Structures are given as C-alpha cells and as structure tokens.
Amino acid sequence: MTQSSALPLPPPKERRRLREAASLTRAQLASRVGVTSETVRGWETGRATPRGRKGEKYARLLDSLGDEAEMTPPQDGAVDTGATEPAPRAAVSRRTARARRKAATGDRKRPPAVKDRGRGPVTVPDHTRTPAPDHDRTPLPHGHHVILTERRRTTPSRRPDDAITALAPDQAFDALYAFCAPALVRQTYLLTGRRELARESVERAFQIAWQRWPEVARDRDPAGWVRAMAYECALSPWHRLRPRHRHPEPPPPDTFDRALMDTLLKLPPSYRRTLVLYDGVGLGLPETAAETEASTRAAVNRLAHAREALAERLPELADPETLHWRLVELASTERLRAAKPAVVRKGGERRARFWTRAAIAFTVALIGTTALTVRTAPTHYEPPVPAGETVQGVPPPVAPGPLSESEQELRAKLRKEEQKGPDRLLPQPR
C-alpha cells in the first residue's frame, strides 16, 4: 500500500509561531507559497486547511523554516527585528515541532509522485498534478533562470504594516509592476507567440490598473487582477485587424521550442489560457477556473484536452512536470523585458489625458451642433406644397386664327361706340 508523500502540518498556532520566528509577514509568506494573505490567515487561525499543491508547498516551507531554526542557534546579544516572541523560545518551539514531524513520518522514504497524463477525467481538483519539490527540480542551464511565476525573495522589515501603509500610490504601483511585469510578459508571450504584442498587452494592463488604482489597491490579489487584464488584452480578437499582425514574427531558434509554440498557438484561446495558468504559472484548478471565468469541471476538461493535443504531437510533454519546465524554458529563451514602471505610469496618464480631452471636445462639438440646430430650425409648421393634379372639364386652349363673321361684326360694333372712362394715352408722333 502506497503511503502519502505529504508532510504533516503543525497545529495552527505552531504555524503562526514559525512564521513570526522567521520574521516573515503574512504577505511575504503568501508570496512564497503563491496564495493571498487572507488564505494564510485562515491557515494560521484554523478556519481553513491547506490542501493540494499549495498545501504541500506550505508544509515544505514550514519544514524549511524549522530546519533553518535548528541550524541557526540563538545569540544572546541578538536584536529581535520582526518576531513577536524572543529568539530562544521560538527556536525551542521549532525544535519541538521538528521532533513531532519526524516522529510522525519516521525514516521511511518518500515514494515518487504519481504523474497525471491528463488524458482521463480529473476528479479531485487540487490533486490532479503533484509537482516535485522545489529543491528536487533540476536547475536550468545558464540563461534559463527566469520563471513564469510572480515570486521574489523579500527581506523582513522592522514594521512591515507601517511600511505598506506609508507607501504612496505611485510607489505601490511601481512595486507591483516590478514584481509582476517580467513574468507577465513571458506568460503573454506563450499566449500570443508575439514579443511586441506581449509587451504592449502587459503595459496596457498596468495602465488600466493605474487608472483604476483605488480599486486595484483594495483588491485581495492585485497581481491576479493585472494578470487577468493582461490576458484579456493579449487574446483580444481585434489584434488580427492590425497591419502588424499580418506579418509573422521570427519563430524560436530551437526546433522543439518552435514545435511547442506552433502547437500552443493552434489550441483555442481558452484552452491555451488554462494550460498556461495551470501548467505554466502553477495555479490550482479553482484559481484557474475563477480567472478564466469557467467552472472547475470546464477548466478540468480544457486542461485535459490541451494536454492531449500537446502529447499527440509532442509525446515528450505527456508528463505535466516536463511540460511545466519546457514552458519555462520556452519563455526564458526570449529576452523579453518590460519598460520601466515610471514610463508605463506616465504613458497611462498621457493616454488618459488624451481620451479625456477628446471626450470633452466631442461633447463641446455635440453641444454646438445641437445649439445651431435649435437656432436654425423652423418655429411653426409649414405644410408641404402638394404635387400637381390634372384639372377635369376645362377645354383646352385654342390657338389664334381667322375671325368668323359674328366675331368681325362684334369688333366693328365695339369700335363704333364711344369709350367710357379716361382718355387713352396714345403716343404722339414727333
């Protein structure tokens, strides 16, 4: 019977004690695990239970924190910079937790993780893929060290909450951009296969985020907000109408990378996005389904069909772990660099000013046109002139001709009688 390879988790209070002893805030620990600060709060209070790939990564991180505590003995003259309890007490608690975990797991060897080929239906969302631990992965060659996830090793501060609240909006935006932009450019490159379009999509997403900064700053996952907006901009169908889109960009130099990119671009956009989020970025199925605005079952079906299409053309990528690292290498071979955060922020402000002035000019033109129309419009009703009609019963006009005898007699009679009225004015000959 196969035993589980997952590490046992300490109690919720012990989890919080390990984090505080390592001088880590909830936000810093959440960035390492790949979840939100509210999720870490739920794990530490016992309201939620870590499960799936994120739970395994959380357990490994706590285990590593315990190892670091044992390897680093407390010093008498050390100054406590971030932990709420003294260093000797935290070290003792970590040793106790480490001893409990060793007693629970024993000295047995961990069996290898079961590999999901993605060809059958996935019934348990959080256990469809069991990635290898970070320290077991083979390091990439030189130049392939850039990964697709928005993770950065942060240093503990003395008062992190005060530091976060003291940041100005532009400083917070610059920090979010520096944290997410490099990885987002590579992710959008996998979605589109175009380097310039990937950079433009990420810059446009951050410009929209800067315009809606109060909303983004209050969001529980600002990085996910910007990532979803960048994906929407990159996969917009209007790009095909651009003249630049008609000319293909140079493909990757490697033959296998070129075949992988061609296969990715042949997938439907929804399948491609699900595959990049799950196998590339490393999100769980619930998070992937929520970001793609689909149900978990639909996300599972899209992921299974995308893996099957890749494995049909490239059998080497049937292993999800191999697929993950091939996506990382494909994105890392291209030197995709995002612009500076100040440039993106000022570009967004210029764009907002331009469209604001254009809207004001259009409104003024509309008001002027309306006023001119009101001024020149008629003030009363004028019935239209009807079309001409044929008059019945009137004899047609007769052309002049010779007079008859009766008409001649009448003319002579009129000439003989005196004319009543004023005298006629006749011209006099000179």
C-alpha positions as a LaTeX table, in Angstrom:
\begin{tabular}{lrrr}
\hline
Residue & $x$ (\AA) & $y$ (\AA) & $z$ (\AA) \\
\hline
Met1 & 0.00 & 0.00 & 0.00 \\
Thr2 & 1.44 & 3.38 & $-1.05$ \\
Gln3 & 1.88 & 5.91 & 1.69 \\
Ser4 & 1.26 & 9.62 & 1.25 \\
Ser5 & 4.29 & 11.76 & 0.47 \\
Ala6 & 2.79 & 14.90 & 2.00 \\
Leu7 & 4.44 & 16.35 & 5.09 \\
Pro8 & 2.29 & 16.58 & 8.23 \\
Leu9 & 1.35 & 20.13 & 9.11 \\
Pro10 & 1.88 & 21.53 & 12.62 \\
Pro11 & $-1.07$ & 22.97 & 14.57 \\
Pro12 & $-2.36$ & 26.42 & 13.51 \\
Lys13 & $-0.71$ & 28.18 & 16.45 \\
Glu14 & 2.61 & 26.49 & 15.65 \\
Arg15 & 2.34 & 27.65 & 12.01 \\
Arg16 & 1.99 & 31.23 & 13.11 \\
Arg17 & 4.83 & 30.87 & 15.60 \\
Leu18 & 7.16 & 29.50 & 12.91 \\
Arg19 & 6.32 & 32.37 & 10.59 \\
Glu20 & 6.81 & 35.03 & 13.22 \\
Ala21 & 10.04 & 33.44 & 14.42 \\
Ala22 & 11.39 & 33.69 & 10.86 \\
Ser23 & 10.46 & 37.41 & 10.75 \\
Leu24 & 8.04 & 36.90 & 7.90 \\
Thr25 & 4.77 & 38.71 & 7.41 \\
Arg26 & 1.66 & 37.04 & 6.06 \\
Ala27 & 2.13 & 38.82 & 2.73 \\
Gln28 & 5.72 & 37.61 & 2.39 \\
Leu29 & 4.83 & 34.03 & 3.22 \\
Ala30 & 1.83 & 34.18 & 0.87 \\
Ser31 & 4.07 & 35.37 & $-1.98$ \\
Arg32 & 6.37 & 32.40 & $-1.46$ \\
Val33 & 3.52 & 29.89 & $-1.43$ \\
Gly34 & 1.59 & 31.59 & $-4.22$ \\
Val35 & $-1.62$ & 32.42 & $-2.33$ \\
Thr36 & $-3.18$ & 35.51 & $-0.77$ \\
Ser37 & $-2.64$ & 36.89 & 2.71 \\
Glu38 & $-6.23$ & 36.04 & 3.67 \\
Thr39 & $-5.57$ & 32.38 & 2.80 \\
Val40 & $-2.52$ & 32.33 & 5.09 \\
Arg41 & $-4.60$ & 33.98 & 7.83 \\
Gly42 & $-7.19$ & 31.21 & 7.50 \\
Trp43 & $-4.50$ & 28.52 & 7.70 \\
Glu44 & $-3.00$ & 30.07 & 10.84 \\
Thr45 & $-6.32$ & 30.51 & 12.61 \\
Gly46 & $-7.56$ & 27.02 & 11.75 \\
Arg47 & $-10.55$ & 28.19 & 9.70 \\
Ala48 & $-9.11$ & 26.59 & 6.53 \\
Thr49 & $-6.97$ & 23.52 & 5.89 \\
Pro50 & $-4.06$ & 23.66 & 3.38 \\
Arg51 & $-4.67$ & 21.17 & 0.59 \\
Gly52 & $-3.34$ & 20.30 & $-2.83$ \\
Arg53 & $-0.15$ & 21.63 & $-4.29$ \\
Lys54 & $-0.31$ & 24.84 & $-2.28$ \\
Gly55 & $-0.70$ & 22.85 & 0.94 \\
Glu56 & 2.33 & 20.70 & 0.12 \\
Lys57 & 4.38 & 23.78 & $-0.68$ \\
Tyr58 & 3.21 & 25.41 & 2.57 \\
Ala59 & 4.25 & 22.32 & 4.53 \\
Arg60 & 7.68 & 22.26 & 2.86 \\
Leu61 & 8.15 & 25.94 & 3.64 \\
Leu62 & 7.31 & 25.42 & 7.31 \\
Asp63 & 9.66 & 22.42 & 7.34 \\
Ser64 & 12.45 & 24.54 & 5.88 \\
Leu65 & 11.79 & 27.25 & 8.46 \\
Gly66 & 12.20 & 24.61 & 11.16 \\
Asp67 & 15.47 & 23.42 & 9.61 \\
Glu68 & 16.82 & 26.97 & 9.45 \\
Ala69 & 15.89 & 27.50 & 13.10 \\
Glu70 & 17.84 & 24.39 & 14.13 \\
Met71 & 20.88 & 25.31 & 12.02 \\
Thr72 & 20.95 & 28.90 & 13.37 \\
Pro73 & 21.35 & 28.89 & 17.18 \\
Pro74 & 20.04 & 31.93 & 19.03 \\
Gln75 & 22.53 & 34.54 & 20.17 \\
Asp76 & 22.36 & 36.30 & 23.48 \\
Gly77 & 23.03 & 39.74 & 22.03 \\
Ala78 & 20.72 & 39.39 & 19.03 \\
Val79 & 18.14 & 42.11 & 18.48 \\
Asp80 & 14.58 & 41.00 & 17.69 \\
Thr81 & 13.57 & 42.80 & 14.46 \\
Gly82 & 10.28 & 41.16 & 13.47 \\
Ala83 & 9.32 & 38.28 & 15.73 \\
Thr84 & 6.80 & 38.85 & 18.45 \\
Glu85 & 8.49 & 36.33 & 20.81 \\
Pro86 & 12.14 & 36.05 & 21.95 \\
Ala87 & 14.51 & 34.05 & 19.76 \\
Pro88 & 15.31 & 31.24 & 22.27 \\
Arg89 & 11.65 & 30.43 & 22.82 \\
Ala90 & 10.96 & 30.39 & 19.07 \\
Ala91 & 13.94 & 28.08 & 18.49 \\
Val92 & 12.72 & 25.66 & 21.16 \\
Ser93 & 9.24 & 25.59 & 19.64 \\
Arg94 & 10.68 & 24.89 & 16.19 \\
Arg95 & 12.77 & 22.02 & 17.55 \\
Thr96 & 9.69 & 20.59 & 19.23 \\
Ala97 & 7.67 & 20.84 & 16.01 \\
Arg98 & 10.51 & 19.27 & 14.04 \\
Ala99 & 10.71 & 16.36 & 16.50 \\
Arg100 & 6.96 & 15.80 & 16.26 \\
Arg101 & 7.08 & 15.74 & 12.46 \\
Lys102 & 10.00 & 13.29 & 12.48 \\
Ala103 & 8.13 & 11.03 & 14.89 \\
Ala104 & 5.03 & 11.13 & 12.72 \\
Thr105 & 6.78 & 10.49 & 9.40 \\
Gly106 & 9.56 & 8.17 & 10.57 \\
Asp107 & 12.58 & 7.35 & 8.47 \\
Arg108 & 10.65 & 5.92 & 5.57 \\
Lys109 & 11.49 & 7.05 & 2.07 \\
Arg110 & 9.00 & 9.07 & 0.11 \\
Pro111 & 7.58 & 7.31 & $-2.93$ \\
Pro112 & 7.69 & 9.18 & $-6.23$ \\
Ala113 & 4.73 & 11.38 & $-7.05$ \\
Val114 & 2.05 & 9.97 & $-9.33$ \\
Lys115 & 2.20 & 11.61 & $-12.71$ \\
Asp116 & $-1.05$ & 12.74 & $-14.28$ \\
Arg117 & $-1.09$ & 12.30 & $-18.03$ \\
Gly118 & $-4.17$ & 14.46 & $-18.37$ \\
Arg119 & $-5.98$ & 12.01 & $-20.64$ \\
Gly120 & $-8.66$ & 10.91 & $-18.22$ \\
Pro121 & $-11.20$ & 12.89 & $-16.22$ \\
Val122 & $-9.74$ & 14.63 & $-13.17$ \\
Thr123 & $-11.97$ & 14.03 & $-10.18$ \\
Val124 & $-10.10$ & 15.80 & $-7.34$ \\
Pro125 & $-9.29$ & 19.40 & $-8.34$ \\
Asp126 & $-6.32$ & 20.01 & $-6.02$ \\
His127 & $-4.55$ & 16.69 & $-6.69$ \\
Thr128 & $-4.57$ & 16.46 & $-10.47$ \\
Arg129 & $-0.88$ & 17.25 & $-10.63$ \\
Thr130 & 1.67 & 16.60 & $-7.90$ \\
Pro131 & 4.71 & 18.74 & $-8.70$ \\
Ala132 & 8.08 & 17.80 & $-7.38$ \\
Pro133 & 9.53 & 19.86 & $-4.53$ \\
Asp134 & 11.43 & 22.95 & $-5.49$ \\
His135 & 14.73 & 21.53 & $-4.19$ \\
Asp136 & 14.31 & 18.33 & $-6.26$ \\
Arg137 & 13.92 & 20.08 & $-9.60$ \\
Thr138 & 16.88 & 20.03 & $-11.93$ \\
Pro139 & 18.36 & 23.52 & $-12.23$ \\
Leu140 & 18.06 & 25.15 & $-15.62$ \\
Pro141 & 21.13 & 25.94 & $-17.73$ \\
His142 & 22.70 & 29.36 & $-17.73$ \\
Gly143 & 20.29 & 31.95 & $-19.11$ \\
His144 & 17.20 & 29.88 & $-18.25$ \\
His145 & 16.77 & 31.04 & $-14.68$ \\
Val146 & 13.71 & 33.22 & $-15.26$ \\
Ile147 & 10.47 & 31.52 & $-14.20$ \\
Leu148 & 6.87 & 32.25 & $-15.04$ \\
Thr149 & 5.57 & 32.90 & $-11.53$ \\
Glu150 & 5.48 & 36.25 & $-9.78$ \\
Arg151 & 7.70 & 35.27 & $-6.86$ \\
Arg152 & 10.51 & 37.24 & $-5.28$ \\
Arg153 & 12.52 & 36.67 & $-2.14$ \\
Thr154 & 11.75 & 39.53 & 0.18 \\
Thr155 & 13.70 & 40.73 & 3.19 \\
Pro156 & 11.97 & 41.18 & 6.53 \\
Ser157 & 11.38 & 44.71 & 7.74 \\
Arg158 & 11.05 & 46.10 & 11.19 \\
Arg159 & 7.45 & 47.25 & 10.84 \\
Pro160 & 6.00 & 45.89 & 7.58 \\
Asp161 & 2.46 & 47.08 & 8.18 \\
Asp162 & 3.58 & 50.67 & 8.71 \\
Ala163 & 5.84 & 50.46 & 5.66 \\
Ile164 & 3.00 & 49.27 & 3.43 \\
Thr165 & 0.60 & 51.92 & 4.64 \\
Ala166 & 3.30 & 54.60 & 4.26 \\
Leu167 & 3.78 & 53.87 & 0.54 \\
Ala168 & 2.48 & 56.47 & $-1.86$ \\
Pro169 & 0.22 & 55.29 & $-4.72$ \\
Asp170 & 2.97 & 55.67 & $-7.32$ \\
Gln171 & 5.45 & 53.78 & $-5.12$ \\
Ala172 & 2.97 & 50.95 & $-4.56$ \\
Phe173 & 2.27 & 50.80 & $-8.30$ \\
Asp174 & 5.99 & 50.70 & $-9.11$ \\
Ala175 & 6.47 & 47.87 & $-6.59$ \\
Leu176 & 3.61 & 45.86 & $-8.10$ \\
Tyr177 & 4.94 & 46.47 & $-11.62$ \\
Ala178 & 8.48 & 45.41 & $-10.73$ \\
Phe179 & 7.07 & 42.33 & $-9.02$ \\
Cys180 & 4.72 & 41.13 & $-11.78$ \\
Ala181 & 5.72 & 42.66 & $-15.13$ \\
Pro182 & 8.73 & 40.44 & $-16.06$ \\
Ala183 & 6.79 & 37.22 & $-15.51$ \\
Leu184 & 3.63 & 38.57 & $-17.15$ \\
Val185 & 5.50 & 39.46 & $-20.35$ \\
Arg186 & 6.69 & 35.86 & $-20.65$ \\
Gln187 & 3.27 & 34.45 & $-19.89$ \\
Thr188 & 1.59 & 36.59 & $-22.55$ \\
Tyr189 & 4.31 & 35.57 & $-25.00$ \\
Leu190 & 3.25 & 31.95 & $-24.52$ \\
Leu191 & $-0.35$ & 33.01 & $-25.17$ \\
Thr192 & 0.28 & 35.03 & $-28.33$ \\
Gly193 & 3.65 & 33.96 & $-29.74$ \\
Arg194 & 4.44 & 37.64 & $-30.41$ \\
Arg195 & 7.04 & 39.52 & $-28.43$ \\
Glu196 & 5.87 & 43.07 & $-29.13$ \\
Leu197 & 2.23 & 42.19 & $-28.53$ \\
Ala198 & 3.17 & 40.63 & $-25.18$ \\
Arg199 & 4.91 & 43.81 & $-24.04$ \\
Glu200 & 2.07 & 46.02 & $-25.26$ \\
Ser201 & $-0.55$ & 43.87 & $-23.51$ \\
Val202 & 1.28 & 43.99 & $-20.18$ \\
Glu203 & 1.85 & 47.74 & $-20.42$ \\
Arg204 & $-1.80$ & 48.31 & $-21.33$ \\
Ala205 & $-2.94$ & 46.15 & $-18.40$ \\
Phe206 & $-0.83$ & 48.17 & $-15.97$ \\
Gln207 & $-2.04$ & 51.44 & $-17.48$ \\
Ile208 & $-5.62$ & 50.34 & $-16.84$ \\
Ala209 & $-4.60$ & 49.30 & $-13.34$ \\
Trp210 & $-3.11$ & 52.75 & $-12.71$ \\
Gln211 & $-6.32$ & 54.41 & $-13.92$ \\
Arg212 & $-8.31$ & 52.22 & $-11.51$ \\
Trp213 & $-5.69$ & 52.17 & $-8.81$ \\
Pro214 & $-8.05$ & 52.60 & $-5.81$ \\
Glu215 & $-9.95$ & 49.52 & $-6.94$ \\
Val216 & $-6.77$ & 47.52 & $-7.65$ \\
Ala217 & $-5.12$ & 48.56 & $-4.38$ \\
Arg218 & $-8.10$ & 47.28 & $-2.38$ \\
Asp219 & $-8.28$ & 44.02 & $-4.31$ \\
Arg220 & $-7.33$ & 40.86 & $-2.44$ \\
Asp221 & $-5.00$ & 39.78 & $-5.26$ \\
Pro222 & $-3.66$ & 42.77 & $-7.25$ \\
Ala223 & $-1.26$ & 40.54 & $-9.19$ \\
Gly224 & $-4.15$ & 38.31 & $-10.29$ \\
Trp225 & $-6.17$ & 41.39 & $-11.29$ \\
Val226 & $-3.39$ & 42.66 & $-13.54$ \\
Arg227 & $-2.70$ & 39.17 & $-14.91$ \\
Ala228 & $-6.34$ & 38.68 & $-15.93$ \\
Met229 & $-6.38$ & 42.10 & $-17.62$ \\
Ala230 & $-3.12$ & 41.37 & $-19.47$ \\
Tyr231 & $-4.51$ & 38.06 & $-20.72$ \\
Glu232 & $-7.67$ & 39.77 & $-21.93$ \\
Cys233 & $-5.65$ & 42.39 & $-23.80$ \\
Ala234 & $-3.35$ & 39.76 & $-25.32$ \\
Leu235 & $-6.15$ & 37.47 & $-26.51$ \\
Ser236 & $-8.36$ & 40.24 & $-27.90$ \\
Pro237 & $-9.68$ & 39.29 & $-31.37$ \\
Trp238 & $-9.21$ & 42.86 & $-32.61$ \\
His239 & $-5.44$ & 42.35 & $-32.94$ \\
Arg240 & $-5.95$ & 40.39 & $-36.14$ \\
Leu241 & $-7.14$ & 43.62 & $-37.85$ \\
Arg242 & $-3.85$ & 45.38 & $-37.17$ \\
Pro243 & $-1.44$ & 45.58 & $-40.12$ \\
Arg244 & 1.43 & 44.46 & $-37.89$ \\
His245 & $-0.42$ & 41.25 & $-37.06$ \\
Arg246 & $-0.41$ & 40.18 & $-40.70$ \\
His247 & 3.36 & 39.73 & $-40.69$ \\
Pro248 & 4.57 & 36.81 & $-38.52$ \\
Glu249 & 7.46 & 37.30 & $-36.13$ \\
Pro250 & 10.61 & 35.16 & $-36.23$ \\
Pro251 & 9.98 & 31.80 & $-34.51$ \\
Pro252 & 12.17 & 30.45 & $-31.69$ \\
Pro253 & 15.55 & 29.17 & $-32.90$ \\
Asp254 & 15.25 & 25.72 & $-31.31$ \\
Thr255 & 13.29 & 23.12 & $-33.28$ \\
Phe256 & 11.49 & 21.69 & $-30.25$ \\
Asp257 & 10.58 & 25.15 & $-28.96$ \\
Arg258 & 9.27 & 26.05 & $-32.40$ \\
Ala259 & 7.09 & 22.94 & $-32.49$ \\
Leu260 & 5.83 & 23.64 & $-28.97$ \\
Met261 & 4.93 & 27.23 & $-29.83$ \\
Asp262 & 3.12 & 26.14 & $-33.01$ \\
Thr263 & 1.13 & 23.59 & $-31.04$ \\
Leu264 & 0.22 & 26.15 & $-28.39$ \\
Leu265 & $-0.97$ & 28.66 & $-30.98$ \\
Lys266 & $-3.19$ & 26.02 & $-32.61$ \\
Leu267 & $-5.10$ & 25.50 & $-29.36$ \\
Pro268 & $-8.26$ & 27.53 & $-28.73$ \\
Pro269 & $-7.57$ & 30.66 & $-26.66$ \\
Ser270 & $-9.48$ & 29.33 & $-23.64$ \\
Tyr271 & $-7.54$ & 26.03 & $-23.68$ \\
Arg272 & $-4.25$ & 27.87 & $-24.13$ \\
Arg273 & $-5.00$ & 30.22 & $-21.25$ \\
Thr274 & $-5.98$ & 27.36 & $-18.93$ \\
Leu275 & $-2.82$ & 25.42 & $-19.80$ \\
Val276 & $-0.55$ & 28.41 & $-19.19$ \\
Leu277 & $-2.20$ & 29.24 & $-15.87$ \\
Tyr278 & $-2.16$ & 25.68 & $-14.53$ \\
Asp279 & 0.98 & 24.11 & $-16.01$ \\
Gly280 & 2.98 & 27.30 & $-16.56$ \\
Val281 & 2.15 & 29.64 & $-13.70$ \\
Gly282 & 1.23 & 26.85 & $-11.26$ \\
Leu283 & $-2.22$ & 27.98 & $-10.10$ \\
Gly284 & $-4.65$ & 25.47 & $-8.67$ \\
Leu285 & $-7.75$ & 24.38 & $-10.53$ \\
Pro286 & $-10.15$ & 26.56 & $-8.50$ \\
Glu287 & $-7.99$ & 29.64 & $-9.07$ \\
Thr288 & $-7.59$ & 28.78 & $-12.77$ \\
Ala289 & $-11.33$ & 28.30 & $-13.20$ \\
Ala290 & $-12.08$ & 31.56 & $-11.42$ \\
Glu291 & $-9.59$ & 33.53 & $-13.51$ \\
Thr292 & $-10.87$ & 32.08 & $-16.79$ \\
Glu293 & $-14.49$ & 32.65 & $-15.69$ \\
Ala294 & $-15.39$ & 28.98 & $-16.02$ \\
Ser295 & $-16.49$ & 26.20 & $-13.72$ \\
Thr296 & $-13.97$ & 23.81 & $-12.23$ \\
Arg297 & $-15.26$ & 20.96 & $-14.39$ \\
Ala298 & $-14.91$ & 23.09 & $-17.53$ \\
Ala299 & $-11.35$ & 24.03 & $-16.53$ \\
Val300 & $-10.52$ & 20.33 & $-15.99$ \\
Asn301 & $-11.88$ & 19.43 & $-19.45$ \\
Arg302 & $-9.97$ & 22.26 & $-21.12$ \\
Leu303 & $-6.77$ & 21.25 & $-19.37$ \\
Ala304 & $-7.21$ & 17.59 & $-20.33$ \\
His305 & $-7.87$ & 18.39 & $-24.00$ \\
Ala306 & $-4.94$ & 20.81 & $-24.16$ \\
Arg307 & $-2.57$ & 18.24 & $-22.66$ \\
Glu308 & $-3.86$ & 15.60 & $-25.02$ \\
Ala309 & $-3.28$ & 17.85 & $-28.04$ \\
Leu310 & 0.27 & 18.59 & $-26.90$ \\
Ala311 & 1.06 & 14.95 & $-26.14$ \\
Glu312 & $-0.30$ & 13.86 & $-29.52$ \\
Arg313 & 2.21 & 16.00 & $-31.38$ \\
Leu314 & 4.99 & 16.07 & $-28.79$ \\
Pro315 & 4.98 & 12.82 & $-26.79$ \\
Glu316 & 7.84 & 14.07 & $-24.62$ \\
Leu317 & 5.41 & 16.53 & $-22.95$ \\
Ala318 & 3.00 & 13.89 & $-21.68$ \\
Asp319 & 4.48 & 14.37 & $-18.20$ \\
Pro320 & 2.99 & 17.53 & $-16.61$ \\
Glu321 & 6.23 & 18.27 & $-14.77$ \\
Thr322 & 8.21 & 18.09 & $-18.02$ \\
Leu323 & 5.60 & 20.29 & $-19.69$ \\
His324 & 5.97 & 22.87 & $-16.93$ \\
Trp325 & 9.71 & 23.15 & $-17.33$ \\
Arg326 & 9.52 & 23.18 & $-21.12$ \\
Leu327 & 7.12 & 26.13 & $-20.89$ \\
Val328 & 9.55 & 27.83 & $-18.53$ \\
Glu329 & 12.45 & 27.28 & $-20.91$ \\
Leu330 & 10.43 & 28.43 & $-23.92$ \\
Ala331 & 9.53 & 31.69 & $-22.19$ \\
Ser332 & 13.03 & 32.18 & $-20.81$ \\
Thr333 & 14.89 & 31.79 & $-24.11$ \\
Glu334 & 13.40 & 35.06 & $-25.37$ \\
Arg335 & 14.84 & 38.24 & $-23.93$ \\
Leu336 & 11.55 & 39.91 & $-23.14$ \\
Arg337 & 11.97 & 42.96 & $-20.97$ \\
Ala338 & 9.21 & 45.24 & $-19.84$ \\
Ala339 & 9.50 & 49.00 & $-19.79$ \\
Lys340 & 10.26 & 51.00 & $-16.67$ \\
Pro341 & 7.34 & 51.48 & $-14.28$ \\
Ala342 & 7.62 & 55.28 & $-14.46$ \\
Val343 & 7.39 & 55.14 & $-18.27$ \\
Val344 & 4.28 & 52.94 & $-18.14$ \\
Arg345 & 2.66 & 55.11 & $-15.50$ \\
Lys346 & 3.31 & 58.34 & $-17.41$ \\
Gly347 & 2.18 & 56.71 & $-20.64$ \\
Gly348 & $-1.09$ & 55.74 & $-18.99$ \\
Glu349 & $-1.55$ & 59.28 & $-17.70$ \\
Arg350 & $-0.92$ & 60.74 & $-21.17$ \\
Arg351 & $-3.38$ & 58.28 & $-22.68$ \\
Ala352 & $-5.99$ & 59.17 & $-20.07$ \\
Arg353 & $-5.48$ & 62.89 & $-20.70$ \\
Phe354 & $-5.78$ & 62.40 & $-24.46$ \\
Trp355 & $-9.04$ & 60.49 & $-24.24$ \\
Thr356 & $-10.40$ & 62.92 & $-21.65$ \\
Arg357 & $-9.68$ & 65.88 & $-23.92$ \\
Ala358 & $-11.14$ & 64.00 & $-26.88$ \\
Ala359 & $-14.32$ & 63.31 & $-24.91$ \\
Ile360 & $-14.54$ & 66.97 & $-23.88$ \\
Ala361 & $-14.02$ & 68.13 & $-27.48$ \\
Phe362 & $-16.66$ & 65.71 & $-28.74$ \\
Thr363 & $-19.10$ & 66.90 & $-26.06$ \\
Val364 & $-18.48$ & 70.56 & $-26.97$ \\
Ala365 & $-18.98$ & 69.78 & $-30.67$ \\
Leu366 & $-22.21$ & 67.94 & $-29.89$ \\
Ile367 & $-23.49$ & 70.86 & $-27.78$ \\
Gly368 & $-22.59$ & 73.36 & $-30.55$ \\
Thr369 & $-24.33$ & 71.29 & $-33.22$ \\
Thr370 & $-27.42$ & 70.99 & $-31.05$ \\
Ala371 & $-27.49$ & 74.75 & $-30.41$ \\
Leu372 & $-27.12$ & 75.52 & $-34.13$ \\
Thr373 & $-29.91$ & 73.13 & $-34.99$ \\
Val374 & $-32.23$ & 74.69 & $-32.41$ \\
Arg375 & $-31.37$ & 78.19 & $-33.68$ \\
Thr376 & $-32.00$ & 77.48 & $-37.38$ \\
Ala377 & $-34.95$ & 75.11 & $-37.07$ \\
Pro378 & $-38.44$ & 76.48 & $-38.11$ \\
Thr379 & $-40.67$ & 77.65 & $-35.31$ \\
His380 & $-44.04$ & 76.79 & $-36.93$ \\
Tyr381 & $-45.48$ & 74.15 & $-39.15$ \\
Glu382 & $-45.31$ & 74.72 & $-42.88$ \\
Pro383 & $-47.48$ & 72.33 & $-44.87$ \\
Pro384 & $-45.74$ & 70.93 & $-47.87$ \\
Val385 & $-46.73$ & 72.01 & $-51.42$ \\
Pro386 & $-48.86$ & 69.25 & $-52.92$ \\
Ala387 & $-47.95$ & 67.74 & $-56.20$ \\
Gly388 & $-49.71$ & 68.97 & $-59.35$ \\
Glu389 & $-53.04$ & 67.39 & $-60.41$ \\
Thr390 & $-54.92$ & 67.29 & $-63.74$ \\
Val391 & $-58.00$ & 69.62 & $-63.86$ \\
Gln392 & $-61.04$ & 67.99 & $-65.45$ \\
Gly393 & $-63.82$ & 69.81 & $-67.52$ \\
Val394 & $-61.79$ & 72.77 & $-68.88$ \\
Pro395 & $-61.46$ & 72.94 & $-72.68$ \\
Pro396 & $-58.01$ & 73.05 & $-73.99$ \\
Pro397 & $-56.71$ & 76.45 & $-75.09$ \\
Val398 & $-57.26$ & 77.28 & $-78.82$ \\
Ala399 & $-54.59$ & 78.85 & $-80.94$ \\
Pro400 & $-55.46$ & 82.24 & $-82.59$ \\
Gly401 & $-56.81$ & 82.05 & $-86.17$ \\
Pro402 & $-59.09$ & 83.97 & $-88.61$ \\
Leu403 & $-62.22$ & 85.62 & $-87.09$ \\
Ser404 & $-65.62$ & 84.40 & $-88.03$ \\
Glu405 & $-68.37$ & 86.73 & $-89.38$ \\
Ser406 & $-70.03$ & 87.13 & $-85.99$ \\
Glu407 & $-66.72$ & 87.99 & $-84.40$ \\
Gln408 & $-65.99$ & 90.56 & $-87.07$ \\
Glu409 & $-69.39$ & 92.22 & $-86.51$ \\
Leu410 & $-68.81$ & 92.35 & $-82.77$ \\
Arg411 & $-65.43$ & 94.01 & $-83.30$ \\
Ala412 & $-66.86$ & 96.63 & $-85.61$ \\
Lys413 & $-69.65$ & 97.41 & $-83.14$ \\
Leu414 & $-67.19$ & 97.89 & $-80.31$ \\
Arg415 & $-65.08$ & 100.26 & $-82.35$ \\
Lys416 & $-68.05$ & 102.49 & $-83.26$ \\
Glu417 & $-69.30$ & 103.05 & $-79.72$ \\
Glu418 & $-67.80$ & 105.74 & $-77.50$ \\
Gln419 & $-65.33$ & 104.73 & $-74.92$ \\
Lys420 & $-66.39$ & 105.45 & $-71.36$ \\
Gly421 & $-63.69$ & 106.32 & $-68.93$ \\
Pro422 & $-60.47$ & 108.30 & $-69.12$ \\
Asp423 & $-58.93$ & 109.05 & $-72.43$ \\
Arg424 & $-56.42$ & 106.68 & $-73.72$ \\
Leu425 & $-52.81$ & 107.70 & $-73.74$ \\
Leu426 & $-51.59$ & 107.38 & $-77.26$ \\
Pro427 & $-48.08$ & 108.08 & $-78.38$ \\
Gln428 & $-47.74$ & 111.21 & $-80.46$ \\
Pro429 & $-45.54$ & 111.21 & $-83.49$ \\
Arg430 & $-42.70$ & 113.83 & $-83.42$ \\
\hline
\end{tabular}
